[in-house]
Amino acid sequence: MARAIWTGVITFGLVSVPVGLYTAVENHTVHFHQLQRGTTDRIRNRRVNERTGKEVPSEDIVKGYEAAEGEYVVIEPDELDEIAPGRSRTIDISDFVDLDDIEPVYFDRTYYVAPRGKDHAKVYGLLREALAEVGKAGIATFVMRGKQYLTALRADDKVLVLQTLHWADEVRDPGEELPELPSGQVGKGKERDMAVQLIDALDAPWEPAKYHDTYQEKVRELVRAKAEGQEIEAAEEAPQATNVVDLMEVLQGSLDRARGAKSKNAAKNKDSAKSKPKAGKAAELQQLSKSELYQRATDQGIEGRSKMSRDELIDALAGTSRRRGKGAA
């Protein structure tokens, strides 16, 4: 079972609930040791005094801020703890904002939040259910490991999720930082219409399990092959940039291929549906793109459709059909 990396309380208004913070993701990257070429000798990093060249134990290392050249203000770890807001133990929610209003560039790391004990589960559950109902995130700050974080607390399926956010002054302005950006004249006419059709043809439900880190898989294959004295096939080079002159032709080819693949999958799903008659209305709706589903939802006056995912639109449309059928009966 996972251990909490931080414990404290969430506060909103006068309400507080003791919680623990747990890492939500794990790293699957293949890790290598550093060796000296031609040997199996490990290379290790050491903390060394720059002047004497001697290694320094961690307990003798303090933080220093260079106030002037060669002049440092020394800060002890205890002094940082003493000035931390709430002594590092409070996630203080100051505002509730629409989750969709937070631009993706602001999101950083994700953590699960759990109540510290059954006695606090009711208040924890109340906050989770309320956030889920209104579709908002609680904006809060807290201190962990000597650093203050801006965070968004939101409701997931069964738990509260805390996502650390970048501060506003950490997010760069693309207009100032990037050398080339398209003008307002780009993206009009037939080319844009075809690009929209291509996106629509490639529309699919979000299924994270179907995506894999193929590079890490290749790294593991390389390690295995070298260990067995085998060679591994090199990857293909990246494709050349599309020539603007050929853009319409390339878009049309991409669209034809996407539609062909979609028709093939639709036929496969249809055959599968025949063997599973109970799939019913939902199976039919699965063949539609998100824009087609949204149009049906608009025609049927389904509320909240603009914020629904593709799967939610399917559920809403299937549910509407069932309710209307019962009403007619």
Salt bridges, closest charged atoms under 4 A:
GLU55 OE1 - ARG46 NH1 3.44
ASP98 OD1 - LYS136 NZ 2.54
GLU170 OE1 - HIS166 ND1 3.73
ASP203 OD2 - ARG310 NE 3.25
ASP213 OD2 - HIS28 NE2 2.71
GLU221 OE1 - LYS218 NZ 3.98
GLU228 OE1 - ARG224 NH1 3.33
GLU284 OE1 - LYS281 NZ 3.73
GLU284 OE2 - ARG296 NH1 3.64
